[in-house]
Amino acid sequence: MAVPFDTSVPNVARMYNVLLGGKDNFAADRAAAGKILEIEPGSAVAARQNRDFLRRAVRFLTDEIGIRQFLDIGSGLPTADNVHEVAQSLAPESRIVYVDYDSVVLSHARALLVSSPEGKCAYVDSDLRDTRSIITHAADTLDFAEPIAILLIAIMHFIPDKDDPWDIVRRLTAAVPPGSYLVVSHATLQYFTDAANKDRLNAVYAGTASGGVTPRAFPEIRSLFNELELIDPGVVDISAWRPVVRGAGNHSGRTLFYGGIAKKP
């Protein structure tokens, strides 16, 4: 069920839009994003790096692997180079299902994300935790007998340990056939330079519809890909995952997001 539309409550999708320099946001979102930037000034750069990682991942899967089906969960507000735009520019017959639980995201997506005539775009109103609903509705558009790429970009850190993000990933990957792929980017513990910053960051996100944020250590993020075959270079700083310019990865000494792509054998 979609989150009710309330401009007075910060929303993580609209806050992400602020960090990307977008205009689809409200005063509460801008204020919350401003607090995030005070705590971690690198957040805006990390948001852009996440978007770049998504583009490279979709291009790699479409052009080099031959994937023609994408399940983008926690898709967020439309911006430049959305999943279907990248995939269908290379393979017009590609089919994409966008999943989100925010009514604003869904309304924007339905209005702005138009498929190529050869392919298809669909939109599912569901929370990531409700994998059965996602799979059931996505099956109206995607063929679950053929390989599917599951995209979990900057969303798993909004799933607390009590909701078992690892089991969520297992349920999703169990529903797709061999030859499918999983793409994940995830905030790291380096977001927290000290305990005070951790408390401040959690306080900001606690005031949003997401209810909090759980950055994780590298081994925990790496374990989301258990039983899958990681694609070279593995789980790395997202800016270092097959950058367009060789050697263009993050050299600041801090990694705010790890990411990777893996194949279901």
C-alpha angles and dihedrals in degrees: 000000000000122000110254115257109255119156092193092066118071114242123206094222091053091043088054087050089055091051089051091052094252129150101220096099143088138230094270091052092049092048092050092046088050090056090050090053091050090054096040114014090187092067095096091051090047090052091053091046090053090053091049091048090053092052093049092046094051092045091050093048094046101040104031103027101031098233112165101177127067132184107195108191118193089014096172127201118335115262136155119322099011118191096265092046092055095041097043092047086065100030112017092194092065118127123213133188117196117203127195139141097215117099093211092053092049094048092049091047094051091048099043111025105080119175127226113260090251096049137041141234124199135176129219125197103214144119117247090240091062096072093161091059092046094051094044094052095038089056088069087070108018127061106230090197089068128061117283130189112224111207119202102171117176093333110097093074087065088063110084122219091254089066091052105231090194091061090048089056091046091053093049095047091045089060096057126070129249111284092045122123139222122211119191136173118181138180114250134218089256086082083077112067090174142355093267092056090049091055092045093049093047090050091056094049092042087066092059132079089259091065098217146338132252114196110191141207120259096258091054092049092045090052091062085076095052114144090016128103111247117223116229127297088031124208108348143143102304092238089058096053102109095316117204089236112050112244092015095127126123110288097173092106093244128088115204096176133028121199143173148160126234136182127228104232 
